[in-house]
């Protein structure tokens, strides 16, 4: 047998290393399409465009749930009492400190818009339940106040506020 | 894989593992230390190429299944949308579709190699039979995969192939009903084909393991056909065979990439871009090219049962090959007569493939019968006879002697066979084109900005074409795979997102139901698709004198015409793929007020020079000056036709520019890599020759 190449790695020269490197780089680069295809496709992205919601029919103390990008969004028309409760809290004592003012739009204090997904493990909290006049998650008992802030239970953070703005006094655009 | 390995890993942790599961030793003895004959030529790299292709097909197939919907109403659209919307979806689909053809191409080379060098002879009979089983599984897998896009050829291919089983006496119809899961090919059929198409490749992989196992027990055959006797005759699998196989694969990748990036529709049938229609059979039912020889045999026999039996026998006869050819000399290199008959047999197979794509009439039927007889004679008469009467030339004493003799000899025969095979393959691969023999005038070939390897769409033409579509075509034709947002996509007409949104808002889109449970109309959004002019097929037919104006999204890919020999061979190299736009442009200009006397045009139809049969339900849609162009382009029918055909080409393939751009990059990398592999292989083998 005249096979020495395999047994003596020291004899691998530049060509072998370069070819191996080219194969490795090419192989990794060609993996990209196989990974990238898992991301949302163009139709899904296009369907995630902003939506407009008419909030005029929502009476004081009521709320509606709309879907944006497959996520439930709570739009809550808060009562005076709810607003006062939310603002009476000492912010420093909260697990995820945030003022109520920072979670609503200026001049539209009665409207709370939050993504209705519990920050613990993704269940949908029930509105107007729990001890804080806000949301109660039935899965693992997390409780959010009337500003959507976490007050009790295993969830680590407040209910997130989605990007939205008031198009008019009775219409908001989410996204 | 023979006997316990004496492999001992160096790392203690690996030694610990190896004592409990000796898988590293198995890999080492199978793919590193395994002695491989040192005189193997490049035909032997096709085993590695096939393993690679199987891996590619499984990988791309599993991914396509993530985006595909196996439902008769949704399948066609889901394939189209995955090509259009999924990141690199077009690439993955082309890889899988072209991959099937490449897989079969490689398996045919592999089989002919086995045939030529007598690789089925003792002691490799089981190895060979396992190969035939793999081939049968591949055929079943390929067929069911072709059904999944649920186009016209999918549907009618499924109908024809499943009907083969109706030839079985007494229980045939029951078998067919069982296969269909209904009274005709339909949704249950599609569902089970999808399930089986996902399952069978893993069965193939399993049989491949057995195939490799049997190979490693019997040892590889080689061009000399003599057994390895001493260490002088062999080299270790790694690095010698691995590096050679990798070089073979890297060259094969060039061929594969050519189809993926430059000729994705060359091996397919335009009819499969028309959604399945159980009410209308395509003019010519043609299977994929790799089934054509057997299809020709099927059609040559004028009896249903006998035809089916002949077709299956043509494959199954391979199982008995080791006992039909009893000559003791394995390699045809040393069998002067067998060698000649082998090449005649190759030609017979290629010609059968050519005939399989021709209409079953006249001379083609007679030729098919003669060649069918030739096919079976090779196995049943020639090979048994040659085993008795042929005097083989002396074989070398050992593989080492063969290598030594070869280094003095000329490599001319190899080159000539390679050339012959290339020509034959080109002829064979292109033969599907001939299927649609029509006596219509061939549309003139126009010059398109998007043809060739660097072609791009002419943005102005796309915008003008959209205008023509909107103002004229859209009155009857839908464009339901194109969304308004696509108008702002890169590689498209070049509108901004705002312009696309503005155009969308001029359309009324039906939506709902709303909170009151009612459907309502709202202005279009970028995510919406172009709305159809008619609410359903029946309404479209009533408004168009019984004819159904086809959806135009894919029309430039769904229409084609015969190019004929030798053009389809040149097309493969010149990347000619513009039959669709040529046809669409020609149809729009092909109306003549006074048809030739010998062409009967029924009431409600119009004469068109380029339409198959000449009687088209569409009245002349365009006339000079009908659409106002803002950019100074001539307002003529010829210009309209060309612009709208360009626009529809983009509608049919919105990612063409990305495809060609990525294709060029891939080719640059692959050519450099193949070159590096060549020199690396030379270096590694330098001390073995």
Boltz contact constraints between the chains, C-beta under 6 A:
constraints:
  - contact:
      token1: [A, 1]
      token2: [B, 231]
      max_distance: 6.0
  - contact:
      token1: [A, 2]
      token2: [B, 687]
      max_distance: 6.0
  - contact:
      token1: [A, 2]
      token2: [B, 688]
      max_distance: 6.0
  - contact:
      token1: [A, 3]
      token2: [B, 236]
      max_distance: 6.0
  - contact:
      token1: [A, 5]
      token2: [B, 684]
      max_distance: 6.0
  - contact:
      token1: [A, 6]
      token2: [B, 239]
      max_distance: 6.0
  - contact:
      token1: [A, 15]
      token2: [B, 679]
      max_distance: 6.0
  - contact:
      token1: [A, 15]
      token2: [B, 680]
      max_distance: 6.0
  - contact:
      token1: [A, 15]
      token2: [B, 683]
      max_distance: 6.0
  - contact:
      token1: [A, 16]
      token2: [B, 680]
      max_distance: 6.0
  - contact:
      token1: [A, 19]
      token2: [B, 676]
      max_distance: 6.0
  - contact:
      token1: [A, 19]
      token2: [B, 680]
      max_distance: 6.0
  - contact:
      token1: [A, 22]
      token2: [B, 673]
      max_distance: 6.0
  - contact:
      token1: [A, 22]
      token2: [B, 676]
      max_distance: 6.0
  - contact:
      token1: [A, 26]
      token2: [B, 669]
      max_distance: 6.0
  - contact:
      token1: [A, 33]
      token2: [B, 88]
      max_distance: 6.0
  - contact:
      token1: [A, 33]
      token2: [B, 91]
      max_distance: 6.0
  - contact:
      token1: [A, 36]
      token2: [B, 87]
      max_distance: 6.0
  - contact:
      token1: [A, 36]
      token2: [B, 88]
      max_distance: 6.0
  - contact:
      token1: [A, 37]
      token2: [B, 63]
      max_distance: 6.0
  - contact:
      token1: [A, 37]
      token2: [B, 86]
      max_distance: 6.0
  - contact:
      token1: [A, 37]
      token2: [B, 87]
      max_distance: 6.0
  - contact:
      token1: [A, 37]
      token2: [B, 88]
      max_distance: 6.0
  - contact:
      token1: [A, 39]
      token2: [B, 87]
      max_distance: 6.0
  - contact:
      token1: [A, 41]
      token2: [B, 85]
      max_distance: 6.0
  - contact:
      token1: [A, 41]
      token2: [B, 86]
      max_distance: 6.0
  - contact:
      token1: [A, 42]
      token2: [B, 85]
      max_distance: 6.0
  - contact:
      token1: [A, 43]
      token2: [B, 85]
      max_distance: 6.0
  - contact:
      token1: [A, 46]
      token2: [B, 485]
      max_distance: 6.0
  - contact:
      token1: [A, 46]
      token2: [B, 527]
      max_distance: 6.0
  - contact:
      token1: [A, 47]
      token2: [B, 527]
      max_distance: 6.0
